[in-house]
Amino acid sequence: GSGGGTCGPTLHQRSVAACVGALLPPPTDGNASNAKPAPPPASKLAKLLTETMQAKDADAAKEAAKEAGLNRTDPVEPDPFVPLVVLAGATEEGVELTAVQITKPQGADKELHCPFGNVSVISSVCHALGGEDSTKGVFESALDELREQIGVAVPESEEPTAVVTYGSIEKQLELASVLKTVLTKYGEDGQGNDDWDGWDQDIPLVSTRGDCVPLGTAVLGASVHGRVRVIISVKGTDGKMRPKAKAGLTVQDVATCAVAVSFNYFGGTETNDNKQDRWTEPKVIFDFDRRGPAGPY
């Protein structure tokens, strides 16, 4: 369209689209005769995340109440549990792994297509397959790298709540086999290690439909263009609460490159005496894999 209110294109990682597609409720029979049909059942991933968050929050509340009772103080409300999800995909050209944190649960009565309102990307690792590279070998190396980056970026996070595979069914079966082997190895290596991060074969593996990525892409595009939204209450200047529409889904990406600055205070490229470079050493102000935006800079 050519109107002034039109939105431009939106770009998202394939893995983020897969995450959104995996959270979509499964299709239901559209010929139901009920005047007001019941909300569709949650997807496998959405159900797992919801149940895990509720259980973790309940356990944290019990611990806070117990500690408050021992100290004879008022219980402090614990921070909500933030699930970590690893998304794994592969094609004939390479493999890609992305870690995300999913927050802000919202019921089907608020937004049917987005059971969670925020997807925050922690890190993403992609490797191309060379002529003699095997998917298994490259995938194991990429998962090791992603695991290390998660430990640096969010050391407070627990082991992944789930590992989600996407792509063709054939590739997903191949990835599931590799994942079971690697996660079992992680568990064996962690036995007796006090610094073990909890990664093992007990982490649930969730497969997705073959069209998971395009479905998620459609939802992301609809959210950006205001077709998928939730209604919230906002206090106006007069103190009254009024309804306001907001995007049904917010994605916080990470930088795919580093940004640095270098200064030249004297002009030219070299001094007259020793031909030293007049430019200062580059200083990274926004590093690779950091979450955006870089507001202070």
ChimeraX commands (.cxc) that place a marker at each C-alpha (Angstrom):
marker #1 position 0.00,0.00,0.00 radius 0.5
marker #1 position 1.01,3.66,-0.41 radius 0.5
marker #1 position -0.79,5.20,2.56 radius 0.5
marker #1 position 1.15,7.12,5.16 radius 0.5
marker #1 position 0.18,4.69,7.93 radius 0.5
marker #1 position 1.54,1.56,6.30 radius 0.5
marker #1 position 4.27,-0.47,8.02 radius 0.5
marker #1 position 7.52,-1.45,6.42 radius 0.5
marker #1 position 8.85,-4.99,6.25 radius 0.5
marker #1 position 9.92,-6.78,9.40 radius 0.5
marker #1 position 12.91,-9.11,9.66 radius 0.5
marker #1 position 13.24,-11.94,12.14 radius 0.5
marker #1 position 15.46,-14.97,12.55 radius 0.5
marker #1 position 14.12,-18.26,11.26 radius 0.5
marker #1 position 14.43,-19.66,14.77 radius 0.5
marker #1 position 12.30,-16.87,16.27 radius 0.5
marker #1 position 9.60,-17.58,13.70 radius 0.5
marker #1 position 9.83,-21.26,14.64 radius 0.5
marker #1 position 9.40,-20.38,18.31 radius 0.5
marker #1 position 6.28,-18.34,17.62 radius 0.5
marker #1 position 4.92,-21.07,15.36 radius 0.5
marker #1 position 5.56,-23.71,18.03 radius 0.5
marker #1 position 3.51,-21.68,20.53 radius 0.5
marker #1 position 0.49,-21.47,18.21 radius 0.5
marker #1 position -2.47,-23.62,19.30 radius 0.5
marker #1 position -3.08,-26.63,17.04 radius 0.5
marker #1 position -5.75,-26.31,14.33 radius 0.5
marker #1 position -9.29,-27.19,15.33 radius 0.5
marker #1 position -12.43,-28.19,13.47 radius 0.5
marker #1 position -13.90,-25.03,11.98 radius 0.5
marker #1 position -17.32,-26.60,11.46 radius 0.5
marker #1 position -18.27,-26.67,15.13 radius 0.5
marker #1 position -21.87,-25.63,15.66 radius 0.5
marker #1 position -21.39,-23.98,19.06 radius 0.5
marker #1 position -22.29,-20.31,19.14 radius 0.5
marker #1 position -19.27,-19.62,21.34 radius 0.5
marker #1 position -16.70,-22.40,20.85 radius 0.5
marker #1 position -14.26,-23.17,23.63 radius 0.5
marker #1 position -10.68,-21.92,23.25 radius 0.5
marker #1 position -8.46,-24.40,21.39 radius 0.5
marker #1 position -6.05,-26.53,23.42 radius 0.5
marker #1 position -2.57,-25.16,23.97 radius 0.5
marker #1 position 0.34,-26.41,21.89 radius 0.5
marker #1 position 2.79,-28.89,23.42 radius 0.5
marker #1 position 5.35,-26.15,23.99 radius 0.5
marker #1 position 2.88,-23.62,25.42 radius 0.5
marker #1 position 1.44,-26.23,27.79 radius 0.5
marker #1 position 4.90,-27.30,28.97 radius 0.5
marker #1 position 6.00,-23.70,29.59 radius 0.5
marker #1 position 2.79,-22.78,31.42 radius 0.5
marker #1 position 2.90,-25.82,33.70 radius 0.5
marker #1 position 6.61,-25.37,34.42 radius 0.5
marker #1 position 6.22,-21.67,35.23 radius 0.5
marker #1 position 3.29,-22.35,37.56 radius 0.5
marker #1 position 5.14,-25.16,39.37 radius 0.5
marker #1 position 8.39,-23.17,39.72 radius 0.5
marker #1 position 6.55,-20.06,40.96 radius 0.5
marker #1 position 4.59,-22.13,43.50 radius 0.5
marker #1 position 7.80,-23.73,44.81 radius 0.5
marker #1 position 9.49,-20.32,45.06 radius 0.5
marker #1 position 6.52,-18.88,46.96 radius 0.5
marker #1 position 6.63,-21.79,49.44 radius 0.5
marker #1 position 10.34,-21.29,50.00 radius 0.5
marker #1 position 9.83,-17.54,50.52 radius 0.5
marker #1 position 7.05,-18.17,53.03 radius 0.5
marker #1 position 9.16,-20.76,54.86 radius 0.5
marker #1 position 12.14,-18.40,55.07 radius 0.5
marker #1 position 9.92,-15.54,56.25 radius 0.5
marker #1 position 8.51,-17.76,58.97 radius 0.5
marker #1 position 11.96,-18.71,60.20 radius 0.5
marker #1 position 13.08,-15.08,60.20 radius 0.5
marker #1 position 9.73,-13.78,61.50 radius 0.5
marker #1 position 9.46,-11.27,58.69 radius 0.5
marker #1 position 6.94,-10.59,55.95 radius 0.5
marker #1 position 7.42,-12.90,52.95 radius 0.5
marker #1 position 9.08,-11.31,49.93 radius 0.5
marker #1 position 7.41,-12.02,46.62 radius 0.5
marker #1 position 9.94,-13.99,44.54 radius 0.5
marker #1 position 10.74,-13.10,40.95 radius 0.5
marker #1 position 8.68,-15.08,38.43 radius 0.5
marker #1 position 10.36,-18.04,36.79 radius 0.5
marker #1 position 11.66,-17.28,33.29 radius 0.5
marker #1 position 11.87,-20.39,31.09 radius 0.5
marker #1 position 14.79,-20.85,28.74 radius 0.5
marker #1 position 14.06,-22.55,25.42 radius 0.5
marker #1 position 16.62,-23.78,22.88 radius 0.5
marker #1 position 15.51,-23.91,19.24 radius 0.5
marker #1 position 17.35,-26.26,16.90 radius 0.5
marker #1 position 17.05,-26.36,13.13 radius 0.5
marker #1 position 19.05,-27.81,10.24 radius 0.5
marker #1 position 19.04,-27.82,6.46 radius 0.5
marker #1 position 21.39,-29.29,3.87 radius 0.5
marker #1 position 23.43,-26.06,4.09 radius 0.5
marker #1 position 23.97,-25.84,7.85 radius 0.5
marker #1 position 22.65,-25.88,11.41 radius 0.5
marker #1 position 21.29,-23.12,13.61 radius 0.5
marker #1 position 20.74,-22.97,17.37 radius 0.5
marker #1 position 19.06,-20.16,19.27 radius 0.5
marker #1 position 18.38,-19.70,22.97 radius 0.5
marker #1 position 15.41,-17.56,24.00 radius 0.5
marker #1 position 13.62,-16.61,27.19 radius 0.5
marker #1 position 9.83,-16.54,26.98 radius 0.5
marker #1 position 7.78,-14.36,29.34 radius 0.5
marker #1 position 4.46,-12.55,29.83 radius 0.5
marker #1 position 1.90,-15.37,29.59 radius 0.5
marker #1 position -1.45,-14.21,28.26 radius 0.5
marker #1 position -4.57,-16.34,28.05 radius 0.5
marker #1 position -6.53,-17.19,24.92 radius 0.5
marker #1 position -9.14,-14.63,25.98 radius 0.5
marker #1 position -6.51,-11.90,25.54 radius 0.5
marker #1 position -4.73,-13.11,22.40 radius 0.5
marker #1 position -5.32,-16.48,20.81 radius 0.5
marker #1 position -2.28,-16.47,18.52 radius 0.5
marker #1 position 0.28,-15.37,21.11 radius 0.5
marker #1 position 0.04,-17.29,24.39 radius 0.5
marker #1 position 3.17,-15.44,25.54 radius 0.5
marker #1 position 3.78,-11.76,24.94 radius 0.5
marker #1 position 7.57,-11.57,24.91 radius 0.5
marker #1 position 10.39,-13.54,23.28 radius 0.5
marker #1 position 13.88,-12.41,24.29 radius 0.5
marker #1 position 16.77,-13.82,22.27 radius 0.5
marker #1 position 19.79,-14.69,24.41 radius 0.5
marker #1 position 22.21,-16.03,21.82 radius 0.5
marker #1 position 22.27,-17.58,18.38 radius 0.5
marker #1 position 24.87,-19.90,16.84 radius 0.5
marker #1 position 24.87,-20.87,13.17 radius 0.5
marker #1 position 27.38,-23.01,11.29 radius 0.5
marker #1 position 27.52,-23.87,7.61 radius 0.5
marker #1 position 28.16,-27.43,6.48 radius 0.5
marker #1 position 31.28,-27.95,4.41 radius 0.5
marker #1 position 31.84,-30.66,1.85 radius 0.5
marker #1 position 32.94,-33.32,4.33 radius 0.5
marker #1 position 31.13,-32.01,7.44 radius 0.5
marker #1 position 28.42,-34.11,9.02 radius 0.5
marker #1 position 25.31,-32.61,10.57 radius 0.5
marker #1 position 26.06,-34.51,13.78 radius 0.5
marker #1 position 29.58,-33.18,14.21 radius 0.5
marker #1 position 28.74,-29.56,13.38 radius 0.5
marker #1 position 25.61,-29.66,15.53 radius 0.5
marker #1 position 27.50,-30.96,18.58 radius 0.5
marker #1 position 30.09,-28.20,18.22 radius 0.5
marker #1 position 27.37,-25.54,17.82 radius 0.5
marker #1 position 25.48,-26.79,20.88 radius 0.5
marker #1 position 28.67,-26.70,22.98 radius 0.5
marker #1 position 29.20,-23.11,21.87 radius 0.5
marker #1 position 25.60,-22.08,22.59 radius 0.5
marker #1 position 25.70,-23.69,26.03 radius 0.5
marker #1 position 28.85,-21.73,26.85 radius 0.5
marker #1 position 27.33,-18.45,25.67 radius 0.5
marker #1 position 24.18,-19.03,27.74 radius 0.5
marker #1 position 26.37,-19.51,30.82 radius 0.5
marker #1 position 28.01,-16.13,30.15 radius 0.5
marker #1 position 24.88,-14.16,29.17 radius 0.5
marker #1 position 22.41,-15.50,31.75 radius 0.5
marker #1 position 24.37,-17.40,34.41 radius 0.5
marker #1 position 21.37,-17.27,36.73 radius 0.5
marker #1 position 19.24,-19.28,34.31 radius 0.5
marker #1 position 18.48,-22.94,34.93 radius 0.5
marker #1 position 18.81,-25.66,32.30 radius 0.5
marker #1 position 16.50,-25.28,29.27 radius 0.5
marker #1 position 12.84,-25.98,29.93 radius 0.5
marker #1 position 12.69,-27.53,26.45 radius 0.5
marker #1 position 14.64,-28.03,23.26 radius 0.5
marker #1 position 12.44,-27.41,20.22 radius 0.5
marker #1 position 13.32,-28.80,16.79 radius 0.5
marker #1 position 11.97,-27.33,13.55 radius 0.5
marker #1 position 12.31,-27.85,9.83 radius 0.5
marker #1 position 11.50,-30.92,7.77 radius 0.5
marker #1 position 10.38,-34.01,9.64 radius 0.5
marker #1 position 13.41,-35.90,8.35 radius 0.5
marker #1 position 15.82,-33.29,9.72 radius 0.5
marker #1 position 13.96,-33.09,13.03 radius 0.5
marker #1 position 14.31,-36.84,13.54 radius 0.5
marker #1 position 18.03,-36.55,12.79 radius 0.5
marker #1 position 18.43,-33.66,15.25 radius 0.5
marker #1 position 16.44,-35.47,17.95 radius 0.5
marker #1 position 18.80,-38.43,17.71 radius 0.5
marker #1 position 21.87,-36.19,18.01 radius 0.5
marker #1 position 20.32,-34.22,20.88 radius 0.5
marker #1 position 19.62,-37.34,22.92 radius 0.5
marker #1 position 23.23,-38.45,22.54 radius 0.5
marker #1 position 24.73,-35.05,23.39 radius 0.5
marker #1 position 22.41,-34.35,26.34 radius 0.5
marker #1 position 23.15,-37.79,27.79 radius 0.5
marker #1 position 26.86,-36.99,27.55 radius 0.5
marker #1 position 26.29,-33.65,29.31 radius 0.5
marker #1 position 24.50,-35.46,32.13 radius 0.5
marker #1 position 27.29,-38.01,32.54 radius 0.5
marker #1 position 29.95,-35.29,32.55 radius 0.5
marker #1 position 28.02,-33.37,35.21 radius 0.5
marker #1 position 27.89,-36.19,37.75 radius 0.5
marker #1 position 29.66,-35.09,40.92 radius 0.5
marker #1 position 30.39,-31.61,39.49 radius 0.5
marker #1 position 29.19,-28.80,41.78 radius 0.5
marker #1 position 29.28,-26.32,38.87 radius 0.5
marker #1 position 27.12,-28.46,36.59 radius 0.5
marker #1 position 24.42,-26.39,34.86 radius 0.5
marker #1 position 21.77,-29.10,34.80 radius 0.5
marker #1 position 21.88,-29.95,31.09 radius 0.5
marker #1 position 21.07,-33.66,30.66 radius 0.5
marker #1 position 18.86,-36.19,28.88 radius 0.5
marker #1 position 15.84,-35.24,31.02 radius 0.5
marker #1 position 15.34,-31.97,29.14 radius 0.5
marker #1 position 12.15,-32.44,27.07 radius 0.5
marker #1 position 12.50,-32.51,23.29 radius 0.5
marker #1 position 9.57,-30.92,21.44 radius 0.5
marker #1 position 9.06,-31.48,17.72 radius 0.5
marker #1 position 7.02,-29.15,15.51 radius 0.5
marker #1 position 5.02,-29.21,12.31 radius 0.5
marker #1 position 6.83,-28.90,9.02 radius 0.5
marker #1 position 5.15,-25.52,8.39 radius 0.5
marker #1 position 6.04,-24.17,11.84 radius 0.5
marker #1 position 8.38,-21.46,10.49 radius 0.5
marker #1 position 5.97,-19.94,7.92 radius 0.5
marker #1 position 3.14,-20.01,10.48 radius 0.5
marker #1 position 5.30,-18.15,12.98 radius 0.5
marker #1 position 6.38,-15.68,10.31 radius 0.5
marker #1 position 2.73,-14.91,9.57 radius 0.5
marker #1 position 2.02,-14.20,13.25 radius 0.5
marker #1 position 5.12,-11.98,13.55 radius 0.5
marker #1 position 4.08,-10.00,10.49 radius 0.5
marker #1 position 0.52,-9.68,11.78 radius 0.5
marker #1 position 1.78,-8.45,15.15 radius 0.5
marker #1 position 3.97,-5.76,13.58 radius 0.5
marker #1 position 1.07,-4.57,11.43 radius 0.5
marker #1 position -1.32,-4.40,14.38 radius 0.5
marker #1 position -3.47,-7.35,13.34 radius 0.5
marker #1 position -2.49,-9.32,16.45 radius 0.5
marker #1 position -2.82,-7.23,19.58 radius 0.5
marker #1 position -3.92,-7.21,23.20 radius 0.5
marker #1 position -5.93,-4.57,25.03 radius 0.5
marker #1 position -4.38,-3.12,28.17 radius 0.5
marker #1 position -5.52,-0.43,30.60 radius 0.5
marker #1 position -3.45,2.76,30.70 radius 0.5
marker #1 position -3.88,5.62,33.15 radius 0.5
marker #1 position -4.46,8.95,31.43 radius 0.5
marker #1 position -3.38,12.41,32.54 radius 0.5
marker #1 position -6.73,12.78,34.29 radius 0.5
marker #1 position -6.07,9.67,36.37 radius 0.5
marker #1 position -8.70,7.56,34.61 radius 0.5
marker #1 position -7.92,4.12,33.19 radius 0.5
marker #1 position -8.55,3.73,29.47 radius 0.5
marker #1 position -8.18,0.76,27.12 radius 0.5
marker #1 position -5.23,0.81,24.73 radius 0.5
marker #1 position -4.10,-1.67,22.09 radius 0.5
marker #1 position -0.53,-2.98,22.09 radius 0.5
marker #1 position 1.31,-5.52,19.97 radius 0.5
marker #1 position 0.39,-9.07,20.86 radius 0.5
marker #1 position 4.03,-10.13,20.72 radius 0.5
marker #1 position 7.31,-8.34,21.35 radius 0.5
marker #1 position 10.63,-9.79,20.17 radius 0.5
marker #1 position 13.91,-8.62,21.68 radius 0.5
marker #1 position 16.74,-9.59,19.36 radius 0.5
marker #1 position 20.50,-9.57,19.91 radius 0.5
marker #1 position 23.12,-7.80,17.85 radius 0.5
marker #1 position 24.65,-9.83,15.05 radius 0.5
marker #1 position 27.73,-7.60,14.88 radius 0.5
marker #1 position 29.87,-5.48,17.18 radius 0.5
marker #1 position 29.92,-1.65,17.05 radius 0.5
marker #1 position 33.10,0.20,17.97 radius 0.5
marker #1 position 34.27,3.82,17.79 radius 0.5
marker #1 position 37.71,5.27,17.07 radius 0.5
marker #1 position 38.61,8.97,17.22 radius 0.5
marker #1 position 41.13,11.22,15.50 radius 0.5
marker #1 position 41.62,14.47,17.43 radius 0.5
marker #1 position 44.46,15.91,15.33 radius 0.5
marker #1 position 43.50,15.39,11.71 radius 0.5
marker #1 position 45.45,13.46,9.13 radius 0.5
marker #1 position 46.62,9.92,9.55 radius 0.5
marker #1 position 50.13,10.28,10.99 radius 0.5
marker #1 position 52.34,12.63,12.98 radius 0.5
marker #1 position 55.32,14.49,11.54 radius 0.5
marker #1 position 57.95,12.95,13.81 radius 0.5
marker #1 position 57.43,9.23,14.32 radius 0.5
marker #1 position 54.53,8.58,11.93 radius 0.5
marker #1 position 52.43,7.15,14.75 radius 0.5
marker #1 position 48.81,6.48,13.98 radius 0.5
marker #1 position 46.71,9.34,15.31 radius 0.5
marker #1 position 43.55,7.25,15.63 radius 0.5
marker #1 position 42.66,5.96,19.09 radius 0.5
marker #1 position 42.28,2.26,19.65 radius 0.5
marker #1 position 38.76,1.12,18.68 radius 0.5
marker #1 position 36.51,0.86,21.74 radius 0.5
marker #1 position 33.60,-1.56,21.53 radius 0.5
marker #1 position 30.47,0.16,22.78 radius 0.5
marker #1 position 27.97,-2.48,21.68 radius 0.5
marker #1 position 29.33,-5.99,21.56 radius 0.5
marker #1 position 28.27,-8.95,19.48 radius 0.5
marker #1 position 25.39,-10.97,20.89 radius 0.5
marker #1 position 24.23,-8.24,23.25 radius 0.5
marker #1 position 20.55,-7.55,23.55 radius 0.5
marker #1 position 19.25,-4.42,21.88 radius 0.5
marker #1 position 18.59,-1.61,21.72 radius 0.5
marker #1 position 21.75,0.23,22.70 radius 0.5
marker #1 position 19.92,3.12,24.33 radius 0.5
marker #1 position 22.73,4.75,26.35 radius 0.5
marker #1 position 24.96,4.99,23.28 radius 0.5
marker link #1:1,2 radius 0.2
marker link #1:2,3 radius 0.2
marker link #1:3,4 radius 0.2
marker link #1:4,5 radius 0.2
marker link #1:5,6 radius 0.2
marker link #1:6,7 radius 0.2
marker link #1:7,8 radius 0.2
marker link #1:8,9 radius 0.2
marker link #1:9,10 radius 0.2
marker link #1:10,11 radius 0.2
marker link #1:11,12 radius 0.2
marker link #1:12,13 radius 0.2
marker link #1:13,14 radius 0.2
marker link #1:14,15 radius 0.2
marker link #1:15,16 radius 0.2
marker link #1:16,17 radius 0.2
marker link #1:17,18 radius 0.2
marker link #1:18,19 radius 0.2
marker link #1:19,20 radius 0.2
marker link #1:20,21 radius 0.2
marker link #1:21,22 radius 0.2
marker link #1:22,23 radius 0.2
marker link #1:23,24 radius 0.2
marker link #1:24,25 radius 0.2
marker link #1:25,26 radius 0.2
marker link #1:26,27 radius 0.2
marker link #1:27,28 radius 0.2
marker link #1:28,29 radius 0.2
marker link #1:29,30 radius 0.2
marker link #1:30,31 radius 0.2
marker link #1:31,32 radius 0.2
marker link #1:32,33 radius 0.2
marker link #1:33,34 radius 0.2
marker link #1:34,35 radius 0.2
marker link #1:35,36 radius 0.2
marker link #1:36,37 radius 0.2
marker link #1:37,38 radius 0.2
marker link #1:38,39 radius 0.2
marker link #1:39,40 radius 0.2
marker link #1:40,41 radius 0.2
marker link #1:41,42 radius 0.2
marker link #1:42,43 radius 0.2
marker link #1:43,44 radius 0.2
marker link #1:44,45 radius 0.2
marker link #1:45,46 radius 0.2
marker link #1:46,47 radius 0.2
marker link #1:47,48 radius 0.2
marker link #1:48,49 radius 0.2
marker link #1:49,50 radius 0.2
marker link #1:50,51 radius 0.2
marker link #1:51,52 radius 0.2
marker link #1:52,53 radius 0.2
marker link #1:53,54 radius 0.2
marker link #1:54,55 radius 0.2
marker link #1:55,56 radius 0.2
marker link #1:56,57 radius 0.2
marker link #1:57,58 radius 0.2
marker link #1:58,59 radius 0.2
marker link #1:59,60 radius 0.2
marker link #1:60,61 radius 0.2
marker link #1:61,62 radius 0.2
marker link #1:62,63 radius 0.2
marker link #1:63,64 radius 0.2
marker link #1:64,65 radius 0.2
marker link #1:65,66 radius 0.2
marker link #1:66,67 radius 0.2
marker link #1:67,68 radius 0.2
marker link #1:68,69 radius 0.2
marker link #1:69,70 radius 0.2
marker link #1:70,71 radius 0.2
marker link #1:71,72 radius 0.2
marker link #1:72,73 radius 0.2
marker link #1:73,74 radius 0.2
marker link #1:74,75 radius 0.2
marker link #1:75,76 radius 0.2
marker link #1:76,77 radius 0.2
marker link #1:77,78 radius 0.2
marker link #1:78,79 radius 0.2
marker link #1:79,80 radius 0.2
marker link #1:80,81 radius 0.2
marker link #1:81,82 radius 0.2
marker link #1:82,83 radius 0.2
marker link #1:83,84 radius 0.2
marker link #1:84,85 radius 0.2
marker link #1:85,86 radius 0.2
marker link #1:86,87 radius 0.2
marker link #1:87,88 radius 0.2
marker link #1:88,89 radius 0.2
marker link #1:89,90 radius 0.2
marker link #1:90,91 radius 0.2
marker link #1:91,92 radius 0.2
marker link #1:92,93 radius 0.2
marker link #1:93,94 radius 0.2
marker link #1:94,95 radius 0.2
marker link #1:95,96 radius 0.2
marker link #1:96,97 radius 0.2
marker link #1:97,98 radius 0.2
marker link #1:98,99 radius 0.2
marker link #1:99,100 radius 0.2
marker link #1:100,101 radius 0.2
marker link #1:101,102 radius 0.2
marker link #1:102,103 radius 0.2
marker link #1:103,104 radius 0.2
marker link #1:104,105 radius 0.2
marker link #1:105,106 radius 0.2
marker link #1:106,107 radius 0.2
marker link #1:107,108 radius 0.2
marker link #1:108,109 radius 0.2
marker link #1:109,110 radius 0.2
marker link #1:110,111 radius 0.2
marker link #1:111,112 radius 0.2
marker link #1:112,113 radius 0.2
marker link #1:113,114 radius 0.2
marker link #1:114,115 radius 0.2
marker link #1:115,116 radius 0.2
marker link #1:116,117 radius 0.2
marker link #1:117,118 radius 0.2
marker link #1:118,119 radius 0.2
marker link #1:119,120 radius 0.2
marker link #1:120,121 radius 0.2
marker link #1:121,122 radius 0.2
marker link #1:122,123 radius 0.2
marker link #1:123,124 radius 0.2
marker link #1:124,125 radius 0.2
marker link #1:125,126 radius 0.2
marker link #1:126,127 radius 0.2
marker link #1:127,128 radius 0.2
marker link #1:128,129 radius 0.2
marker link #1:129,130 radius 0.2
marker link #1:130,131 radius 0.2
marker link #1:131,132 radius 0.2
marker link #1:132,133 radius 0.2
marker link #1:133,134 radius 0.2
marker link #1:134,135 radius 0.2
marker link #1:135,136 radius 0.2
marker link #1:136,137 radius 0.2
marker link #1:137,138 radius 0.2
marker link #1:138,139 radius 0.2
marker link #1:139,140 radius 0.2
marker link #1:140,141 radius 0.2
marker link #1:141,142 radius 0.2
marker link #1:142,143 radius 0.2
marker link #1:143,144 radius 0.2
marker link #1:144,145 radius 0.2
marker link #1:145,146 radius 0.2
marker link #1:146,147 radius 0.2
marker link #1:147,148 radius 0.2
marker link #1:148,149 radius 0.2
marker link #1:149,150 radius 0.2
marker link #1:150,151 radius 0.2
marker link #1:151,152 radius 0.2
marker link #1:152,153 radius 0.2
marker link #1:153,154 radius 0.2
marker link #1:154,155 radius 0.2
marker link #1:155,156 radius 0.2
marker link #1:156,157 radius 0.2
marker link #1:157,158 radius 0.2
marker link #1:158,159 radius 0.2
marker link #1:159,160 radius 0.2
marker link #1:160,161 radius 0.2
marker link #1:161,162 radius 0.2
marker link #1:162,163 radius 0.2
marker link #1:163,164 radius 0.2
marker link #1:164,165 radius 0.2
marker link #1:165,166 radius 0.2
marker link #1:166,167 radius 0.2
marker link #1:167,168 radius 0.2
marker link #1:168,169 radius 0.2
marker link #1:169,170 radius 0.2
marker link #1:170,171 radius 0.2
marker link #1:171,172 radius 0.2
marker link #1:172,173 radius 0.2
marker link #1:173,174 radius 0.2
marker link #1:174,175 radius 0.2
marker link #1:175,176 radius 0.2
marker link #1:176,177 radius 0.2
marker link #1:177,178 radius 0.2
marker link #1:178,179 radius 0.2
marker link #1:179,180 radius 0.2
marker link #1:180,181 radius 0.2
marker link #1:181,182 radius 0.2
marker link #1:182,183 radius 0.2
marker link #1:183,184 radius 0.2
marker link #1:184,185 radius 0.2
marker link #1:185,186 radius 0.2
marker link #1:186,187 radius 0.2
marker link #1:187,188 radius 0.2
marker link #1:188,189 radius 0.2
marker link #1:189,190 radius 0.2
marker link #1:190,191 radius 0.2
marker link #1:191,192 radius 0.2
marker link #1:192,193 radius 0.2
marker link #1:193,194 radius 0.2
marker link #1:194,195 radius 0.2
marker link #1:195,196 radius 0.2
marker link #1:196,197 radius 0.2
marker link #1:197,198 radius 0.2
marker link #1:198,199 radius 0.2
marker link #1:199,200 radius 0.2
marker link #1:200,201 radius 0.2
marker link #1:201,202 radius 0.2
marker link #1:202,203 radius 0.2
marker link #1:203,204 radius 0.2
marker link #1:204,205 radius 0.2
marker link #1:205,206 radius 0.2
marker link #1:206,207 radius 0.2
marker link #1:207,208 radius 0.2
marker link #1:208,209 radius 0.2
marker link #1:209,210 radius 0.2
marker link #1:210,211 radius 0.2
marker link #1:211,212 radius 0.2
marker link #1:212,213 radius 0.2
marker link #1:213,214 radius 0.2
marker link #1:214,215 radius 0.2
marker link #1:215,216 radius 0.2
marker link #1:216,217 radius 0.2
marker link #1:217,218 radius 0.2
marker link #1:218,219 radius 0.2
marker link #1:219,220 radius 0.2
marker link #1:220,221 radius 0.2
marker link #1:221,222 radius 0.2
marker link #1:222,223 radius 0.2
marker link #1:223,224 radius 0.2
marker link #1:224,225 radius 0.2
marker link #1:225,226 radius 0.2
marker link #1:226,227 radius 0.2
marker link #1:227,228 radius 0.2
marker link #1:228,229 radius 0.2
marker link #1:229,230 radius 0.2
marker link #1:230,231 radius 0.2
marker link #1:231,232 radius 0.2
marker link #1:232,233 radius 0.2
marker link #1:233,234 radius 0.2
marker link #1:234,235 radius 0.2
marker link #1:235,236 radius 0.2
marker link #1:236,237 radius 0.2
marker link #1:237,238 radius 0.2
marker link #1:238,239 radius 0.2
marker link #1:239,240 radius 0.2
marker link #1:240,241 radius 0.2
marker link #1:241,242 radius 0.2
marker link #1:242,243 radius 0.2
marker link #1:243,244 radius 0.2
marker link #1:244,245 radius 0.2
marker link #1:245,246 radius 0.2
marker link #1:246,247 radius 0.2
marker link #1:247,248 radius 0.2
marker link #1:248,249 radius 0.2
marker link #1:249,250 radius 0.2
marker link #1:250,251 radius 0.2
marker link #1:251,252 radius 0.2
marker link #1:252,253 radius 0.2
marker link #1:253,254 radius 0.2
marker link #1:254,255 radius 0.2
marker link #1:255,256 radius 0.2
marker link #1:256,257 radius 0.2
marker link #1:257,258 radius 0.2
marker link #1:258,259 radius 0.2
marker link #1:259,260 radius 0.2
marker link #1:260,261 radius 0.2
marker link #1:261,262 radius 0.2
marker link #1:262,263 radius 0.2
marker link #1:263,264 radius 0.2
marker link #1:264,265 radius 0.2
marker link #1:265,266 radius 0.2
marker link #1:266,267 radius 0.2
marker link #1:267,268 radius 0.2
marker link #1:268,269 radius 0.2
marker link #1:269,270 radius 0.2
marker link #1:270,271 radius 0.2
marker link #1:271,272 radius 0.2
marker link #1:272,273 radius 0.2
marker link #1:273,274 radius 0.2
marker link #1:274,275 radius 0.2
marker link #1:275,276 radius 0.2
marker link #1:276,277 radius 0.2
marker link #1:277,278 radius 0.2
marker link #1:278,279 radius 0.2
marker link #1:279,280 radius 0.2
marker link #1:280,281 radius 0.2
marker link #1:281,282 radius 0.2
marker link #1:282,283 radius 0.2
marker link #1:283,284 radius 0.2
marker link #1:284,285 radius 0.2
marker link #1:285,286 radius 0.2
marker link #1:286,287 radius 0.2
marker link #1:287,288 radius 0.2
marker link #1:288,289 radius 0.2
marker link #1:289,290 radius 0.2
marker link #1:290,291 radius 0.2
marker link #1:291,292 radius 0.2
marker link #1:292,293 radius 0.2
marker link #1:293,294 radius 0.2
marker link #1:294,295 radius 0.2
marker link #1:295,296 radius 0.2
marker link #1:296,297 radius 0.2
view
